[in-house]
């Protein structure tokens, strides 16, 4: 079965729509109600869990934790007012650049 990357756009739309939902009936709304620090914490936790799954070479956990990380990143983006298209544009702008060259071009390091 083939899956398309537009699932991220649909996921983002869903989590963005739940910003004003009832926190007692929606995990996503509960995250928003707890604030940006909690959302950021969840992104960090999922990133660590993904890294640990990679170290353990646990393929199923890598897949599961990657999906969790994508979900929490979408919540963070919506909370910050960042659209997926902005992330995609940044990736396109970096396409073809070596990572070292791209890092050297940054002014915030």
Biopython code that builds the backbone (N, CA, C, O; Angstrom):
import numpy as np
from Bio.PDB.StructureBuilder import StructureBuilder

atoms = [
    (1, "UNK", "N", (0.850, -1.183, 0.000)),
    (1, "UNK", "CA", (0.000, 0.000, 0.000)),
    (1, "UNK", "C", (0.897, 1.249, 0.000)),
    (1, "UNK", "O", (1.885, 1.318, 0.731)),
    (2, "UNK", "N", (0.538, 2.214, -0.820)),
    (2, "UNK", "CA", (1.291, 3.460, -0.923)),
    (2, "UNK", "C", (0.561, 4.558, -0.165)),
    (2, "UNK", "O", (-0.660, 4.688, -0.252)),
    (3, "UNK", "N", (1.328, 5.344, 0.578)),
    (3, "UNK", "CA", (0.762, 6.466, 1.320)),
    (3, "UNK", "C", (1.377, 7.748, 0.791)),
    (3, "UNK", "O", (2.526, 7.765, 0.348)),
    (4, "UNK", "N", (0.612, 8.807, 0.841)),
    (4, "UNK", "CA", (1.088, 10.086, 0.344)),
    (4, "UNK", "C", (1.471, 11.006, 1.485)),
    (4, "UNK", "O", (0.928, 10.913, 2.586)),
    (5, "UNK", "N", (2.405, 11.886, 1.213)),
    (5, "UNK", "CA", (2.870, 12.831, 2.222)),
    (5, "UNK", "C", (1.795, 13.844, 2.604)),
    (5, "UNK", "O", (1.926, 14.511, 3.630)),
    (6, "UNK", "N", (0.736, 13.975, 1.806)),
    (6, "UNK", "CA", (-0.298, 14.947, 2.160)),
    (6, "UNK", "C", (-1.029, 14.589, 3.450)),
    (6, "UNK", "O", (-1.842, 15.371, 3.943)),
    (7, "UNK", "N", (-0.744, 13.422, 3.990)),
    (7, "UNK", "CA", (-1.306, 13.062, 5.290)),
    (7, "UNK", "C", (-0.878, 14.078, 6.344)),
    (7, "UNK", "O", (-1.631, 14.346, 7.281)),
    (8, "UNK", "N", (0.314, 14.644, 6.205)),
    (8, "UNK", "CA", (0.761, 15.661, 7.166)),
    (8, "UNK", "C", (-0.106, 16.907, 7.092)),
    (8, "UNK", "O", (-0.405, 17.522, 8.116)),
    (9, "UNK", "N", (-0.507, 17.279, 5.895)),
    (9, "UNK", "CA", (-1.397, 18.433, 5.751)),
    (9, "UNK", "C", (-2.751, 18.145, 6.389)),
    (9, "UNK", "O", (-3.310, 19.000, 7.075)),
    (10, "UNK", "N", (-3.277, 16.946, 6.164)),
    (10, "UNK", "CA", (-4.555, 16.591, 6.768)),
    (10, "UNK", "C", (-4.444, 16.504, 8.290)),
    (10, "UNK", "O", (-5.345, 16.945, 9.005)),
    (11, "UNK", "N", (-3.350, 15.942, 8.783)),
    (11, "UNK", "CA", (-3.129, 15.877, 10.223)),
    (11, "UNK", "C", (-3.064, 17.283, 10.808)),
    (11, "UNK", "O", (-3.676, 17.558, 11.841)),
    (12, "UNK", "N", (-2.327, 18.169, 10.152)),
    (12, "UNK", "CA", (-2.216, 19.552, 10.628)),
    (12, "UNK", "C", (-3.591, 20.220, 10.671)),
    (12, "UNK", "O", (-3.926, 20.885, 11.652)),
    (13, "UNK", "N", (-4.381, 20.047, 9.618)),
    (13, "UNK", "CA", (-5.719, 20.641, 9.589)),
    (13, "UNK", "C", (-6.568, 20.132, 10.747)),
    (13, "UNK", "O", (-7.304, 20.897, 11.372)),
    (14, "UNK", "N", (-6.461, 18.846, 11.028)),
    (14, "UNK", "CA", (-7.240, 18.260, 12.121)),
    (14, "UNK", "C", (-6.822, 18.837, 13.469)),
    (14, "UNK", "O", (-7.670, 19.240, 14.264)),
    (15, "UNK", "N", (-5.514, 18.879, 13.726)),
    (15, "UNK", "CA", (-5.076, 19.392, 15.039)),
    (15, "UNK", "C", (-5.354, 20.885, 15.158)),
    (15, "UNK", "O", (-5.661, 21.368, 16.248)),
    (16, "UNK", "N", (-5.252, 21.621, 14.062)),
    (16, "UNK", "CA", (-5.547, 23.059, 14.104)),
    (16, "UNK", "C", (-7.029, 23.287, 14.404)),
    (16, "UNK", "O", (-7.376, 24.207, 15.145)),
    (17, "UNK", "N", (-7.902, 22.456, 13.834)),
    (17, "UNK", "CA", (-9.340, 22.584, 14.081)),
    (17, "UNK", "C", (-9.702, 22.287, 15.534)),
    (17, "UNK", "O", (-10.731, 22.753, 16.025)),
    (18, "UNK", "N", (-8.877, 21.527, 16.212)),
    (18, "UNK", "CA", (-9.183, 21.128, 17.591)),
    (18, "UNK", "C", (-8.663, 22.110, 18.634)),
    (18, "UNK", "O", (-8.774, 21.857, 19.833)),
    (19, "UNK", "N", (-8.102, 23.217, 18.191)),
    (19, "UNK", "CA", (-7.593, 24.219, 19.141)),
    (19, "UNK", "C", (-8.675, 24.686, 20.104)),
    (19, "UNK", "O", (-8.406, 24.912, 21.283)),
    (20, "UNK", "N", (-9.867, 24.827, 19.615)),
    (20, "UNK", "CA", (-10.965, 25.338, 20.440)),
    (20, "UNK", "C", (-11.927, 24.238, 20.889)),
    (20, "UNK", "O", (-13.028, 24.529, 21.357)),
    (21, "UNK", "N", (-11.520, 22.996, 20.749)),
    (21, "UNK", "CA", (-12.386, 21.884, 21.153)),
    (21, "UNK", "C", (-12.377, 21.748, 22.677)),
    (21, "UNK", "O", (-11.600, 22.401, 23.374)),
    (22, "UNK", "N", (-13.243, 20.902, 23.160)),
    (22, "UNK", "CA", (-13.371, 20.647, 24.591)),
    (22, "UNK", "C", (-12.198, 19.790, 25.068)),
    (22, "UNK", "O", (-12.041, 18.659, 24.608)),
    (23, "UNK", "N", (-11.372, 20.308, 25.980)),
    (23, "UNK", "CA", (-10.221, 19.542, 26.470)),
    (23, "UNK", "C", (-10.590, 18.244, 27.189)),
    (23, "UNK", "O", (-9.745, 17.365, 27.359)),
    (24, "UNK", "N", (-11.840, 18.124, 27.607)),
    (24, "UNK", "CA", (-12.243, 16.876, 28.266)),
    (24, "UNK", "C", (-12.568, 15.778, 27.268)),
    (24, "UNK", "O", (-12.684, 14.610, 27.640)),
    (25, "UNK", "N", (-12.715, 16.152, 25.992)),
    (25, "UNK", "CA", (-13.066, 15.149, 24.992)),
    (25, "UNK", "C", (-12.030, 15.025, 23.875)),
    (25, "UNK", "O", (-12.206, 14.219, 22.961)),
    (26, "UNK", "N", (-10.958, 15.808, 23.936)),
    (26, "UNK", "CA", (-9.951, 15.787, 22.879)),
    (26, "UNK", "C", (-8.553, 15.918, 23.480)),
    (26, "UNK", "O", (-8.247, 16.896, 24.161)),
    (27, "UNK", "N", (-7.713, 14.922, 23.219)),
    (27, "UNK", "CA", (-6.323, 14.983, 23.686)),
    (27, "UNK", "C", (-5.624, 16.206, 23.101)),
    (27, "UNK", "O", (-4.868, 16.887, 23.795)),
    (28, "UNK", "N", (-5.876, 16.481, 21.832)),
    (28, "UNK", "CA", (-5.256, 17.634, 21.179)),
    (28, "UNK", "C", (-5.671, 18.928, 21.869)),
    (28, "UNK", "O", (-4.827, 19.777, 22.156)),
    (29, "UNK", "N", (-6.949, 19.083, 22.133)),
    (29, "UNK", "CA", (-7.433, 20.282, 22.831)),
    (29, "UNK", "C", (-6.825, 20.370, 24.228)),
    (29, "UNK", "O", (-6.520, 21.463, 24.705)),
    (30, "UNK", "N", (-6.648, 19.232, 24.882)),
    (30, "UNK", "CA", (-6.031, 19.215, 26.208)),
    (30, "UNK", "C", (-4.591, 19.735, 26.146)),
    (30, "UNK", "O", (-4.152, 20.474, 27.027)),
    (31, "UNK", "N", (-3.863, 19.340, 25.094)),
    (31, "UNK", "CA", (-2.492, 19.855, 24.925)),
    (31, "UNK", "C", (-2.499, 21.371, 24.771)),
    (31, "UNK", "O", (-1.718, 22.069, 25.418)),
    (32, "UNK", "N", (-3.386, 21.881, 23.909)),
    (32, "UNK", "CA", (-3.468, 23.333, 23.730)),
    (32, "UNK", "C", (-3.806, 24.023, 25.044)),
    (32, "UNK", "O", (-3.243, 25.072, 25.356)),
    (33, "UNK", "N", (-4.716, 23.444, 25.814)),
    (33, "UNK", "CA", (-5.128, 24.051, 27.083)),
    (33, "UNK", "C", (-3.975, 24.107, 28.077)),
    (33, "UNK", "O", (-3.922, 25.002, 28.920)),
    (34, "UNK", "N", (-3.056, 23.154, 27.980)),
    (34, "UNK", "CA", (-1.912, 23.125, 28.898)),
    (34, "UNK", "C", (-0.813, 24.104, 28.482)),
    (34, "UNK", "O", (0.068, 24.429, 29.278)),
    (35, "UNK", "N", (-0.868, 24.567, 27.248)),
    (35, "UNK", "CA", (0.039, 25.618, 26.805)),
    (35, "UNK", "C", (1.250, 25.154, 26.019)),
    (35, "UNK", "O", (1.523, 23.962, 25.879)),
    (36, "UNK", "N", (1.956, 26.140, 25.517)),
    (36, "UNK", "CA", (3.103, 25.915, 24.633)),
    (36, "UNK", "C", (4.193, 25.088, 25.292)),
    (36, "UNK", "O", (4.781, 24.219, 24.647)),
    (37, "UNK", "N", (4.474, 25.343, 26.574)),
    (37, "UNK", "CA", (5.545, 24.601, 27.245)),
    (37, "UNK", "C", (5.241, 23.102, 27.260)),
    (37, "UNK", "O", (6.144, 22.289, 27.059)),
    (38, "UNK", "N", (3.993, 22.729, 27.495)),
    (38, "UNK", "CA", (3.620, 21.314, 27.515)),
    (38, "UNK", "C", (3.708, 20.717, 26.123)),
    (38, "UNK", "O", (4.161, 19.585, 25.956)),
    (39, "UNK", "N", (3.279, 21.466, 25.131)),
    (39, "UNK", "CA", (3.363, 20.993, 23.747)),
    (39, "UNK", "C", (4.821, 20.758, 23.380)),
    (39, "UNK", "O", (5.160, 19.723, 22.807)),
    (40, "UNK", "N", (5.681, 21.713, 23.707)),
    (40, "UNK", "CA", (7.111, 21.579, 23.416)),
    (40, "UNK", "C", (7.709, 20.390, 24.166)),
    (40, "UNK", "O", (8.539, 19.662, 23.622)),
    (41, "UNK", "N", (7.292, 20.198, 25.398)),
    (41, "UNK", "CA", (7.763, 19.055, 26.185)),
    (41, "UNK", "C", (7.413, 17.745, 25.491)),
    (41, "UNK", "O", (8.242, 16.838, 25.417)),
    (42, "UNK", "N", (6.178, 17.642, 24.980)),
    (42, "UNK", "CA", (5.752, 16.421, 24.302)),
    (42, "UNK", "C", (6.565, 16.177, 23.028)),
    (42, "UNK", "O", (6.898, 15.034, 22.713)),
    (43, "UNK", "N", (6.886, 17.246, 22.297)),
    (43, "UNK", "CA", (7.723, 17.099, 21.103)),
    (43, "UNK", "C", (9.088, 16.545, 21.514)),
    (43, "UNK", "O", (9.617, 15.639, 20.870)),
    (44, "UNK", "N", (9.647, 17.091, 22.579)),
    (44, "UNK", "CA", (10.938, 16.609, 23.068)),
    (44, "UNK", "C", (10.880, 15.151, 23.499)),
    (44, "UNK", "O", (11.767, 14.364, 23.168)),
    (45, "UNK", "N", (9.845, 14.796, 24.231)),
    (45, "UNK", "CA", (9.691, 13.409, 24.687)),
    (45, "UNK", "C", (9.613, 12.453, 23.505)),
    (45, "UNK", "O", (10.267, 11.409, 23.497)),
    (46, "UNK", "N", (8.817, 12.811, 22.515)),
    (46, "UNK", "CA", (8.662, 11.933, 21.358)),
    (46, "UNK", "C", (9.960, 11.826, 20.570)),
    (46, "UNK", "O", (10.284, 10.761, 20.045)),
    (47, "UNK", "N", (10.701, 12.924, 20.485)),
    (47, "UNK", "CA", (12.000, 12.886, 19.809)),
    (47, "UNK", "C", (12.977, 11.951, 20.516)),
    (47, "UNK", "O", (13.706, 11.197, 19.871)),
    (48, "UNK", "N", (12.987, 12.008, 21.844)),
    (48, "UNK", "CA", (13.858, 11.119, 22.623)),
    (48, "UNK", "C", (13.415, 9.666, 22.453)),
    (48, "UNK", "O", (14.250, 8.779, 22.272)),
    (49, "UNK", "N", (12.114, 9.423, 22.509)),
    (49, "UNK", "CA", (11.612, 8.058, 22.339)),
    (49, "UNK", "C", (11.957, 7.512, 20.957)),
    (49, "UNK", "O", (12.264, 6.328, 20.819)),
    (50, "UNK", "N", (11.909, 8.357, 19.944)),
    (50, "UNK", "CA", (12.303, 7.940, 18.600)),
    (50, "UNK", "C", (13.791, 7.609, 18.561)),
    (50, "UNK", "O", (14.189, 6.600, 17.979)),
    (51, "UNK", "N", (14.605, 8.446, 19.170)),
    (51, "UNK", "CA", (16.042, 8.201, 19.196)),
    (51, "UNK", "C", (16.367, 6.888, 19.915)),
    (51, "UNK", "O", (17.218, 6.120, 19.466)),
    (52, "UNK", "N", (15.690, 6.641, 21.023)),
    (52, "UNK", "CA", (15.911, 5.392, 21.763)),
    (52, "UNK", "C", (15.490, 4.176, 20.940)),
    (52, "UNK", "O", (16.165, 3.146, 20.960)),
    (53, "UNK", "N", (14.395, 4.292, 20.230)),
    (53, "UNK", "CA", (13.952, 3.192, 19.363)),
    (53, "UNK", "C", (14.997, 2.918, 18.281)),
    (53, "UNK", "O", (15.243, 1.766, 17.924)),
    (54, "UNK", "N", (15.607, 3.982, 17.763)),
    (54, "UNK", "CA", (16.640, 3.818, 16.738)),
    (54, "UNK", "C", (17.866, 3.107, 17.314)),
    (54, "UNK", "O", (18.427, 2.214, 16.678)),
    (55, "UNK", "N", (18.274, 3.502, 18.504)),
    (55, "UNK", "CA", (19.428, 2.869, 19.149)),
    (55, "UNK", "C", (19.150, 1.383, 19.387)),
    (55, "UNK", "O", (20.038, 0.541, 19.254)),
    (56, "UNK", "N", (17.917, 1.085, 19.736)),
    (56, "UNK", "CA", (17.521, -0.310, 19.989)),
    (56, "UNK", "C", (17.254, -1.076, 18.698)),
    (56, "UNK", "O", (17.000, -2.280, 18.720)),
    (57, "UNK", "N", (17.315, -0.361, 17.569)),
    (57, "UNK", "CA", (17.049, -0.938, 16.246)),
    (57, "UNK", "C", (15.685, -1.637, 16.202)),
    (57, "UNK", "O", (15.521, -2.700, 15.602)),
    (58, "UNK", "N", (14.720, -0.996, 16.862)),
    (58, "UNK", "CA", (13.363, -1.534, 16.926)),
    (58, "UNK", "C", (12.525, -0.856, 15.844)),
    (58, "UNK", "O", (11.987, 0.232, 16.051)),
    (59, "UNK", "N", (12.424, -1.500, 14.709)),
    (59, "UNK", "CA", (11.779, -0.922, 13.534)),
    (59, "UNK", "C", (10.333, -0.506, 13.807)),
    (59, "UNK", "O", (9.925, 0.593, 13.430)),
    (60, "UNK", "N", (9.559, -1.372, 14.456)),
    (60, "UNK", "CA", (8.159, -1.047, 14.741)),
    (60, "UNK", "C", (8.048, 0.180, 15.637)),
    (60, "UNK", "O", (7.182, 1.029, 15.427)),
    (61, "UNK", "N", (8.918, 0.274, 16.631)),
    (61, "UNK", "CA", (8.903, 1.444, 17.519)),
    (61, "UNK", "C", (9.363, 2.697, 16.792)),
    (61, "UNK", "O", (8.855, 3.785, 17.062)),
    (62, "UNK", "N", (10.312, 2.565, 15.879)),
    (62, "UNK", "CA", (10.750, 3.723, 15.079)),
    (62, "UNK", "C", (9.556, 4.267, 14.292)),
    (62, "UNK", "O", (9.343, 5.478, 14.237)),
    (63, "UNK", "N", (8.790, 3.377, 13.692)),
    (63, "UNK", "CA", (7.616, 3.802, 12.925)),
    (63, "UNK", "C", (6.598, 4.466, 13.845)),
    (63, "UNK", "O", (6.094, 5.547, 13.540)),
    (64, "UNK", "N", (6.297, 3.824, 14.961)),
    (64, "UNK", "CA", (5.296, 4.350, 15.889)),
    (64, "UNK", "C", (5.718, 5.690, 16.484)),
    (64, "UNK", "O", (4.926, 6.631, 16.525)),
    (65, "UNK", "N", (6.951, 5.776, 16.938)),
    (65, "UNK", "CA", (7.426, 7.020, 17.551)),
    (65, "UNK", "C", (7.566, 8.135, 16.516)),
    (65, "UNK", "O", (7.390, 9.308, 16.847)),
    (66, "UNK", "N", (7.879, 7.788, 15.276)),
    (66, "UNK", "CA", (7.927, 8.800, 14.215)),
    (66, "UNK", "C", (6.546, 9.391, 13.990)),
    (66, "UNK", "O", (6.402, 10.604, 13.834)),
    (67, "UNK", "N", (5.532, 8.537, 13.974)),
    (67, "UNK", "CA", (4.155, 9.024, 13.813)),
    (67, "UNK", "C", (3.773, 9.917, 14.993)),
    (67, "UNK", "O", (3.156, 10.964, 14.800)),
    (68, "UNK", "N", (4.137, 9.510, 16.219)),
    (68, "UNK", "CA", (3.860, 10.343, 17.393)),
    (68, "UNK", "C", (4.556, 11.694, 17.289)),
    (68, "UNK", "O", (3.976, 12.726, 17.627)),
    (69, "UNK", "N", (5.798, 11.684, 16.822)),
    (69, "UNK", "CA", (6.544, 12.934, 16.689)),
    (69, "UNK", "C", (5.897, 13.841, 15.643)),
    (69, "UNK", "O", (5.762, 15.044, 15.870)),
    (70, "UNK", "N", (5.498, 13.283, 14.505)),
    (70, "UNK", "CA", (4.820, 14.095, 13.485)),
    (70, "UNK", "C", (3.555, 14.731, 14.052)),
    (70, "UNK", "O", (3.294, 15.913, 13.831)),
    (71, "UNK", "N", (2.772, 13.941, 14.783)),
    (71, "UNK", "CA", (1.539, 14.463, 15.376)),
    (71, "UNK", "C", (1.859, 15.641, 16.307)),
    (71, "UNK", "O", (1.269, 16.713, 16.173)),
    (72, "UNK", "N", (2.777, 15.447, 17.234)),
    (72, "UNK", "CA", (3.087, 16.503, 18.198)),
    (72, "UNK", "C", (3.737, 17.718, 17.532)),
    (72, "UNK", "O", (3.541, 18.847, 17.981)),
    (73, "UNK", "N", (4.517, 17.491, 16.453)),
    (73, "UNK", "CA", (5.058, 18.630, 15.704)),
    (73, "UNK", "C", (3.932, 19.429, 15.066)),
    (73, "UNK", "O", (3.982, 20.659, 15.057)),
    (74, "UNK", "N", (2.927, 18.762, 14.537)),
    (74, "UNK", "CA", (1.789, 19.476, 13.947)),
    (74, "UNK", "C", (1.066, 20.309, 14.993)),
    (74, "UNK", "O", (0.659, 21.436, 14.711)),
    (75, "UNK", "N", (0.901, 19.773, 16.194)),
    (75, "UNK", "CA", (0.281, 20.537, 17.276)),
    (75, "UNK", "C", (1.142, 21.761, 17.584)),
    (75, "UNK", "O", (0.619, 22.863, 17.745)),
    (76, "UNK", "N", (2.450, 21.572, 17.665)),
    (76, "UNK", "CA", (3.360, 22.688, 17.947)),
    (76, "UNK", "C", (3.289, 23.743, 16.849)),
    (76, "UNK", "O", (3.236, 24.939, 17.136)),
    (77, "UNK", "N", (3.287, 23.300, 15.587)),
    (77, "UNK", "CA", (3.198, 24.252, 14.478)),
    (77, "UNK", "C", (1.919, 25.067, 14.577)),
    (77, "UNK", "O", (1.955, 26.292, 14.462)),
    (78, "UNK", "N", (0.793, 24.403, 14.788)),
    (78, "UNK", "CA", (-0.488, 25.111, 14.872)),
    (78, "UNK", "C", (-0.483, 26.076, 16.051)),
    (78, "UNK", "O", (-0.974, 27.199, 15.938)),
    (79, "UNK", "N", (0.064, 25.648, 17.169)),
    (79, "UNK", "CA", (0.143, 26.506, 18.344)),
    (79, "UNK", "C", (0.980, 27.757, 18.060)),
    (79, "UNK", "O", (0.671, 28.842, 18.551)),
    (80, "UNK", "N", (2.033, 27.596, 17.270)),
    (80, "UNK", "CA", (2.938, 28.702, 16.951)),
    (80, "UNK", "C", (2.493, 29.513, 15.738)),
    (80, "UNK", "O", (3.136, 30.506, 15.396)),
    (81, "UNK", "N", (1.402, 29.109, 15.080)),
    (81, "UNK", "CA", (0.948, 29.824, 13.894)),
    (81, "UNK", "C", (1.812, 29.571, 12.678)),
    (81, "UNK", "O", (1.903, 30.414, 11.785)),
    (82, "UNK", "N", (2.446, 28.413, 12.643)),
    (82, "UNK", "CA", (3.307, 28.036, 11.514)),
    (82, "UNK", "C", (2.553, 27.017, 10.664)),
    (82, "UNK", "O", (2.052, 26.018, 11.180)),
    (83, "UNK", "N", (2.476, 27.272, 9.377)),
    (83, "UNK", "CA", (1.795, 26.356, 8.451)),
    (83, "UNK", "C", (2.796, 25.345, 7.897)),
    (83, "UNK", "O", (3.968, 25.671, 7.713)),
    (84, "UNK", "N", (2.346, 24.130, 7.633)),
    (84, "UNK", "CA", (3.245, 23.139, 7.033)),
    (84, "UNK", "C", (3.911, 23.650, 5.756)),
    (84, "UNK", "O", (5.061, 23.308, 5.481)),
    (85, "UNK", "N", (3.208, 24.456, 4.984)),
    (85, "UNK", "CA", (3.785, 24.974, 3.740)),
    (85, "UNK", "C", (5.059, 25.769, 4.002)),
    (85, "UNK", "O", (5.952, 25.802, 3.156)),
    (86, "UNK", "N", (5.153, 26.406, 5.161)),
    (86, "UNK", "CA", (6.374, 27.143, 5.511)),
    (86, "UNK", "C", (7.540, 26.188, 5.764)),
    (86, "UNK", "O", (8.684, 26.487, 5.420)),
    (87, "UNK", "N", (7.242, 25.046, 6.363)),
    (87, "UNK", "CA", (8.267, 24.027, 6.586)),
    (87, "UNK", "C", (8.697, 23.441, 5.250)),
    (87, "UNK", "O", (9.887, 23.264, 4.991)),
    (88, "UNK", "N", (7.718, 23.143, 4.409)),
    (88, "UNK", "CA", (8.027, 22.584, 3.094)),
    (88, "UNK", "C", (8.896, 23.556, 2.284)),
    (88, "UNK", "O", (9.841, 23.142, 1.613)),
    (89, "UNK", "N", (8.567, 24.840, 2.354)),
    (89, "UNK", "CA", (9.356, 25.843, 1.615)),
    (89, "UNK", "C", (10.799, 25.877, 2.113)),
    (89, "UNK", "O", (11.731, 26.024, 1.323)),
    (90, "UNK", "N", (10.978, 25.739, 3.429)),
    (90, "UNK", "CA", (12.336, 25.731, 3.981)),
    (90, "UNK", "C", (13.097, 24.498, 3.491)),
    (90, "UNK", "O", (14.279, 24.584, 3.157)),
    (91, "UNK", "N", (12.416, 23.356, 3.451)),
    (91, "UNK", "CA", (13.057, 22.137, 2.954)),
    (91, "UNK", "C", (13.431, 22.264, 1.480)),
    (91, "UNK", "O", (14.510, 21.840, 1.067)),
    (92, "UNK", "N", (12.536, 22.847, 0.695)),
    (92, "UNK", "CA", (12.820, 23.052, -0.730)),
    (92, "UNK", "C", (14.017, 23.979, -0.892)),
    (92, "UNK", "O", (14.882, 23.733, -1.733)),
    (93, "UNK", "N", (14.073, 25.045, -0.092)),
    (93, "UNK", "CA", (15.189, 25.990, -0.183)),
    (93, "UNK", "C", (16.516, 25.318, 0.162)),
    (93, "UNK", "O", (17.565, 25.699, -0.357)),
    (94, "UNK", "N", (16.466, 24.337, 1.022)),
    (94, "UNK", "CA", (17.692, 23.631, 1.432)),
    (94, "UNK", "C", (18.044, 22.468, 0.507)),
    (94, "UNK", "O", (19.152, 21.935, 0.565)),
    (95, "UNK", "N", (17.107, 22.084, -0.334)),
    (95, "UNK", "CA", (17.339, 20.934, -1.209)),
    (95, "UNK", "C", (18.557, 21.177, -2.092)),
    (95, "UNK", "O", (18.688, 22.236, -2.707)),
    (96, "UNK", "N", (19.424, 20.211, -2.146)),
    (96, "UNK", "CA", (20.616, 20.321, -2.974)),
    (96, "UNK", "C", (21.799, 20.949, -2.276)),
    (96, "UNK", "O", (22.914, 20.907, -2.796)),
    (97, "UNK", "N", (21.582, 21.535, -1.104)),
    (97, "UNK", "CA", (22.693, 22.098, -0.327)),
    (97, "UNK", "C", (23.286, 21.014, 0.556)),
    (97, "UNK", "O", (22.566, 20.165, 1.083)),
    (98, "UNK", "N", (24.565, 21.048, 0.709)),
    (98, "UNK", "CA", (25.132, 20.128, 1.694)),
    (98, "UNK", "C", (24.754, 20.651, 3.075)),
    (98, "UNK", "O", (24.586, 21.856, 3.265)),
    (99, "UNK", "N", (24.623, 19.768, 4.009)),
    (99, "UNK", "CA", (24.279, 20.167, 5.373)),
    (99, "UNK", "C", (25.299, 21.113, 5.955)),
    (99, "UNK", "O", (24.942, 22.025, 6.702)),
    (100, "UNK", "N", (26.547, 20.918, 5.633)),
    (100, "UNK", "CA", (27.603, 21.798, 6.154)),
    (100, "UNK", "C", (27.493, 23.198, 5.552)),
    (100, "UNK", "O", (27.657, 24.195, 6.255)),
    (101, "UNK", "N", (27.214, 23.269, 4.244)),
    (101, "UNK", "CA", (27.052, 24.572, 3.603)),
    (101, "UNK", "C", (25.832, 25.300, 4.152)),
    (101, "UNK", "O", (25.890, 26.501, 4.415)),
    (102, "UNK", "N", (24.730, 24.579, 4.325)),
    (102, "UNK", "CA", (23.511, 25.196, 4.843)),
    (102, "UNK", "C", (23.742, 25.716, 6.245)),
    (102, "UNK", "O", (23.304, 26.820, 6.571)),
    (103, "UNK", "N", (24.410, 24.958, 7.073)),
    (103, "UNK", "CA", (24.673, 25.378, 8.449)),
    (103, "UNK", "C", (25.562, 26.626, 8.468)),
    (103, "UNK", "O", (25.349, 27.528, 9.279)),
    (104, "UNK", "N", (26.545, 26.677, 7.588)),
    (104, "UNK", "CA", (27.462, 27.823, 7.520)),
    (104, "UNK", "C", (26.739, 29.096, 7.102)),
    (104, "UNK", "O", (27.162, 30.196, 7.457)),
    (105, "UNK", "N", (25.641, 28.953, 6.343)),
    (105, "UNK", "CA", (24.896, 30.124, 5.857)),
    (105, "UNK", "C", (23.993, 30.726, 6.930)),
    (105, "UNK", "O", (23.563, 31.872, 6.798)),
    (106, "UNK", "N", (23.703, 29.985, 7.971)),
    (106, "UNK", "CA", (22.814, 30.477, 9.028)),
    (106, "UNK", "C", (23.485, 31.602, 9.791)),
    (106, "UNK", "O", (24.691, 31.579, 10.035)),
    (107, "UNK", "N", (22.681, 32.585, 10.165)),
    (107, "UNK", "CA", (23.224, 33.712, 10.940)),
    (107, "UNK", "C", (22.929, 33.577, 12.419)),
    (107, "UNK", "O", (23.409, 34.377, 13.222)),
    (108, "UNK", "N", (22.128, 32.552, 12.800)),
    (108, "UNK", "CA", (21.725, 32.416, 14.194)),
    (108, "UNK", "C", (22.604, 31.460, 14.993)),
    (108, "UNK", "O", (22.299, 31.195, 16.156)),
    (109, "UNK", "N", (23.665, 30.941, 14.427)),
    (109, "UNK", "CA", (24.556, 30.017, 15.147)),
    (109, "UNK", "C", (25.708, 30.738, 15.797)),
    (109, "UNK", "O", (26.546, 30.107, 16.440)),
]
sb = StructureBuilder()
sb.init_structure("model")
sb.init_model(0)
sb.init_chain("A")
sb.init_seg("    ")
for serial, (resi, resn, name, xyz) in enumerate(atoms, 1):
    if name == "N":
        sb.init_residue(resn, " ", resi, " ")
    sb.init_atom(name, np.array(xyz, "f"), 0.0, 1.0, " ", f" {name:<3s}", serial, name[0])
structure = sb.get_structure()
